[in-house]
Amino acid sequence: MRERPTPSYFGKIARVAWREFRYTALTKGFIIGAVAVPAAMFALMWAMPLLLSEKSPPLVGAVAVIDASGAILPRAREIIERPADAGDPEKRIEDLAAELERGGMPPLDAATALAREERQFVRVDWRTETDAQSLDALKAEIARAQREPLPPEAEKDEAARIEALSGRLVAVAVIPPAALDPASEDRAFDLYVQSGFSPKHVRQLSRALRDAVEDERIARSGLDKTALARLTRQPEPRTMRVSAEGNEAKEQAELRMIVPFAFMLLLWLSVFTSANYLLTTTIEEKSNKVMEVLLAAASPMQLLAGKIAGYATVSLIMLVMYGGLGIAGLAAMSQLGLVPTHHIVYLAVFFVMAYVMVSALMAAVGSAVSDLREAQSLSGPAMMLLLVPLILWAPIIDNPNGPLASISSFVPPLTPFVMILRLTAQTEEIPAWQTALGIAWGFACAFAMLWLAARIFRVGVLMQGKPPTPRELLRWAFVK
């Protein structure tokens, strides 16, 4: 029988790497979490326009307005029956933004209609009442309309359903005289609706009545509504960033804060997820004596290199899937200008740096202990240090050349996380020498940490019993 050829040095590393990748990435949990979920989100992102194009449910029924002046009903009817796509879209966007800035409830139905550019079917029978004493009778009519069953054909045919619902009282609005007085501070009114009335239709009626009351107050004051809206609309600066070459680009402050944080968070999560796999599997294999079997076929250095290489591919898959999802989201929002190509290159460079640093730390800790509780006590200080970019991301982005950002860029293992924040912030140019020095220094520190981890790994992987002290770890690392 022919003997199998003995694998080469790097062949053994490749076999260990494939083993770690297979038992981590080729599992149902990982495929669902790291591949299927982003793929489903990709599909949902591209299907969103189709979902938004669905027709809104019709607004059908009778609405009674108790108003002694009789002025609100015709105004409310005109507003609610106005086509959803009427008017200037840019003006409507400004109105939506202005309402959000006032701190009120976002007009979700108006925003949805703006996205869909639809004409909603509206069939409202308006009834005017001038006597406030009729409120109790109207509320009783609302309750009675809900108890009355629909005819059988209404359950199958939409037209029959609309016909059956027409005329049934669904809402009552009570407009007090004080709400229409321009000098009054009280502008509240009461709205009673059926218990099963759609929240969207509640917002539609509320907005129509609110706008009608506002229009009537302005009309009674003798002011011109158009002129008043033009005078009270706050001016918005058109901020442009001018580069050293003289090129101009429109400023988008919120996204320029979010995008660098997204880069850093993506890097942080992808690195720590796979590094945590490395930590837990190393501890499990050591405590279950599997490590001794593996060491019979490969040296400690080959085993460490294979584990790091195997989990690097796991981390790379997560980075590509979730990073691609983020970039696709920016593309869907037509904001690709915020992610230049060289930022993707920086992400790849600092991913390698961050992964080597963190995986070296996790491998060293995992080889030195026998359970996760002991690992937490050893890795705790380093983990607290690695939380600094998550805590201080805002001041780093705001001043990427400040003392805090500049100093923390050269403190391992913070270097890759802080540098990606600084380089993607785009609020001011990072000196080229700092970028080059940060990359060179970061990789030097990463490979120094890897060398120290290898020396700890070769001793700790065969040690049993009480976990080592920090002094013993240093002796393993530096004493032959």
N, C-alpha and C positions, 0 to 999 in steps of 0.2 A: 504494500500500500504506500502510495507516494505521500511524503510528508508535506504539510503546508509550509510555504516559505515564511520565515520569521519577519514580521513587519519591521520596517525601518523605524528610526527614532521619531520622525515626523508622522509616519504611518500610525504609530501607536497614539500620538496626539490626536490625529484625525478620527481614529476609532472611538476614543474617549469623547471627543466633541460630538460625534454622531450619536453616541449613546445618550448624552445629556440632552441633545436637541430632540431626539426621538421620544424620550420619556417625559418631556415637558411640552414641546410644541405640537406633537402629533397625538394629542389627547382631546377628547370631546370638549372639556372645559375651556382649554386654551383656544381651540378652533372657534368655539362659540363667542368667547369674550374678545379675542384679538382679531378675528377675521370676519366672522359672521355678523357681529354687531356693527362694525364700521361699514361692511358691505350693505347691510340693511339701511344704515343711515345715508349712504351714498344714494341708494335707490329712492329713499324717501325724499332726499333733497331734490332729485330730478323730477320726482312725481308730484312735488308740492304745487307747481302751477296747475296741474290737472285737478288736484284736490281742491284748490281754491276756486276753480272754475265751476264747481257744483252750484246749482241754483239754490238760493236761500229759501227757507220756508215762507209761505205767504203770510201777510198780516191781514187777517180777516176778522170782522166783527164790528160791533157798535161801540162807540165811545161817547159818553155823556160829559159835557163840560158845564159845571155850575159856575156861571159868571154873570154878575148883575149887569155889567157893561155890554156884554155880547160881542166884545171886540176880539177875544182870544180865539174863538172857534175858527173864524175864516183864516186867521193868520196861521194857526196850527195846521189846518187842512192843507194850505198851500205849501207849507214846509215839508210835511210828511209825504205828500204825493209828488214832490219834486223828484225828477229822475235821479238815480244814484250817480250817474256820470255827468250830471249837469255842472257847468262851471269850469273854471280853470284848474287843472289838476295841481299845478304848483301852488296856487292859492289855497287849495284844500289841504295840501300837505302842511303849509304854513299854519293854517288854522288848527290842525291836529297837534302840531308841535307846540303852538301857543297854549292850547288847553292843557297839555301835559305840564308845561312850565308853570301854569297857575296852580298845580298841585291837585287838580281834580281827578275824577275817575277817567281813565283813557276811554275815548269813544270807540269801543271795539267794533261796533257795527259799522261806523263810518270808515274806520281803517280797513275793515274787511271788504267793504264795498269798493273802496279805492283800489285795493289789490285785485279784486275780481272784475272791476269795471262792468258791473251787472245792473240790470233793471229788475228790481224786486217787485213781485206782484203785490199790490196794496189795494185792499177793498175795505175801507173804513166808512161806516155809516155814522156820521156825526150827529149828535143830538145836543141841543142847547137847553139849559135849564137856568132860570133866573132866581129860583127860590131855594135857599139853602136848606129849608125844611124837608125837601124831597130826597135828601141824602140817604136817609135810612131806607126808604123805599127802593132807591137805586141799588144799594148794597144787597138788599134782599133779592133783587132781580138778578144781580151777578151770581149769587149763590144758587138761585133757581136754574139759571142757564147752565151751570155746571152739572146739575143733577139730571137734566133732561137728556135722554139718550139720542144719539144720532141715528138716522135711518140706516138700514142694512146696506143700501147701495153706496152710502158715503164712505164705508170702509174700503171699498175697492176702486171707486172712481174719484179722482181728484176734483173734477168739476162739480160732482154731486156733493162732495165734502165742503167745498167752498160755498156752494149755494145753501147748504144746511147751516153753516156757521154764520152766514150773513144775517145781520139783524140781531144776533144774540149779543147781549151786553157783556163786554169783556173788561171795561175799565170806566172809572168815573174820576174826573179831575175837579177839584174844588179850588177856584181861584178867588182868594179874598180881595176886597177892594184895596187894601193896603199894599198888596203886591204890585198893583198897577200905578201907584202914586210915585212920581219921580222923587219926591222929597222923603219918602219912607225908606227906612233902612231894612225893613222886613220884606223880603222878596220871596218867601217860602210859599209853597202851595202843596196841597195834598193830592195824592194819586192812589186810587184803590183799584187793584187788578185781581183777576182770577188766580186761584192758587196754582194752577198749572200753566199760567201764562209764561211764554218764553222769555228768558232774561234779555235776549236781544230785542224783542218787541217792547219790553219795559224800557230799555234804553232809548229806543226810537221814539216812543211816546213822550218820555221824559224830556228828551232833547227838543222835540218839536214844541212842546208846551213851554219849556224854559226859554227857547228862542222867541216864541210868540210873546211871552210876557216881557222879555227884554225889548223887543221891537216896539211894543205898545208903550212902555215907559219912555223910550227915546222919542217916540212920536209925540207924546204928551208934553215932553220937555221942550219941544220946538226945535230940536237939533236935527241935523242931517246925519243919518246913520252911516252912510258911506264916508262922509268927511270925518266923522268921529272915529270910525275904524281906522282910517288912514292916519289920523293924528296920534292915536294911541298905540299903533303897532310899533314895537321896538325895532330899531334898526339893527341889522346883523352885519358885522364886518366881514368882508370877503378877504380873509387872510391868505396870503400867498407866501410860500417859502422861496427864497432866491438862493440858488446854489452859487458856489465859487465860480462856476463857468457861466453864470448869468441865466441859467434855466429857471423857470418858474413852475411851481407845483402847488396845487390847492392844499391848504392845511386841513387836516382832519384830526383834531386833537384827541378825541376820545379813542379812536382806533389806534392812534400812535402810542397811546398808553397801553392798550389791550394787547396789541400784536407782540411787543417784546415779552410781556408776561406770558403770553401763550407759547412763544418759543421756549422760554425757560421752563415752564411747567411741563411741556411736552418732553423736553430733555430730561427733566427730573423724574417724571413718572416712568418713562421707558427704561431709564437706567436702573432705578431703584426696584422696579418690579422684577426684572431679570436677576439683579444682584441679590434680591431676597430669596429667589429660587436657589441661587448658588449657596447661600448661607444655610437654608433649611435642609437641602439635600446633603450637603457636606456633614452637617450634624447628624442627620439620620443614618447615613452610611457609616459614620464613625461609631455611633452608639449600637448599630445592628451588626457590627463586625464585617460589613460588606467591604469597607475600605481595605481591610487586610487582604481580601480576595483580589481586589483591583490592583493592589500594590504588588501582588505576585506576578502580574503581567505587565506592569508599567512602573516606572520610577515615580517618586513624588513630584518631580518637576514636570514629567510628561502628563501626569494626572491633573495637576493644577492647570497647565497650559490647555489641556483638552477641555476641562470644565469651563474655563474662562472663554475659550473660543466657541464652545457649544452654546452657552447662554448669551454670547454676543449676538448670535444669529436670532435667538428668541427676542432679544431686545430690539434688534434691527427690524424684525417683522412688525412689532408694535409701533416703532417709530414711523415706518413707512405707511402703515394703515391709518393710524390716527393723525399723523402729519399730513398725509394726502387728504384726509377728510377735512382738516382745517383749511388747507389750501383750496379745496373744492368749494368750501363755504365762502371763502373770500372771493372766489371767481363768481359764485352765484350772486354775490352782492356787488359785483363789478368793482372790486377793490383790489385787484391784483397789483396795482401800482404800489401798494404798501408792502409787498413782499418781493423785493428784487432778487434776481438769481443768485447773487453772491451771498445773500443771507442764507439760502438753502445750503450753499457750500460751507458757510461757517457752522451751520447746524450739524452737518456731517462731521466736520473736523472736531468740534467740541463734544459731539456724541462719543467719538472714539476716546477722547481724553477723559471725559467724565466716567465712561464705563470702565476703563482700565483702573482709574483711581478707586471707584466705589467697589468694584468686584475684587480688587486686591485686598481692600479692607475687610470685605465680607468673607473672603476665602481664608484670610489669616485668622479671623475671629472664629469661624466655623470649625477650623482644624484644631483650635486650642481648647474648645469646650465640648461638653457632652449633651447639653440640652439648651433650649432657647432662652431660659431664664438666665443662665450664665452668660449667654451671648449678649443679652441686653445690657448687662452690667459693664461688659467690655466695650461694646460699640456705642453705648449711650452718649458719651461726650462728643464723639465724632458726628453722630446723628444730630445732636443739638447744634453743632457748628454748621452742618449742611442745611439747617432750617433758616439760616441767616438770609439767603437770597429770597426765600418766600416771604420773610417778614419785612425786609428792607427794599423790596423791588421798586416801590413808588419813588423814594428819594434817589435811588440809583438811576432810574429812567429820567427823572426830572433834571438831574445834574450828572450826566455820565462822565464828566471830566473832573468832578469834585473829589475832595480828599477821600471820602468814604468809598466811592466807586473805584478810584485808582488804587487805593491800598488793598482793598479786598480782592481786586483782580489778581493779585500776586500771592494770595494766601491759599495754599492747597488745603483741602480739596474744593475750595470755593471757586477757583479760577475759571473752569468752563462755564459755570452757571452765571457768574457775574459778567464775564466777557460777552456771553451771548445777549445778555440784557443790554449792555453798553453798545454793542455793535448794531443791534436792531432798533435802538431807541430813536435814532435819526433826529434828535433835537439839536445836536451839534456834532461836528466831526471829531472822531477819535484819532489822536495822532498815530500815524502809520507805525512809528517805532514801538508804541505801546501794544499795538495789535500783534506785531511780529514778535516782540519780547514775551507777550502773554502766551502766545502759542508755543514758542520755544521753551519757556519756563514751565508751562503747564505739562508738556509732554515729558520734560526732564523729571519733573516731580512725579508724574504718573508712572514712569518706568522705575524710578527709585522706590516708589511704594510697591510696585510689583516685585522688585528684587527683594525687598524686606519681607513681603508676604510669602514669597517662595521659601525663604530661609525659615520663617515661622512654620510654614506648612509642612516642611520636610520633617520637623521635629514633632510638632503638635499633632499631626495626623495619627501617630502611633502612641500618643500619650493617653493614659486613662487616669481616672480618679479626680482629685481636687483640681479645679480650674487654676491656671497659672495667674500670678500677679503681674501687674504691668512691668515690674522689674525683671521678672523671669522672661517675659516676652521680649524685652530688650536684649537680654542675654542670648536668647535663641537667635535673634536677628543679627547680632553683631559678633558673637563669639563663635569661633569655628569648633 
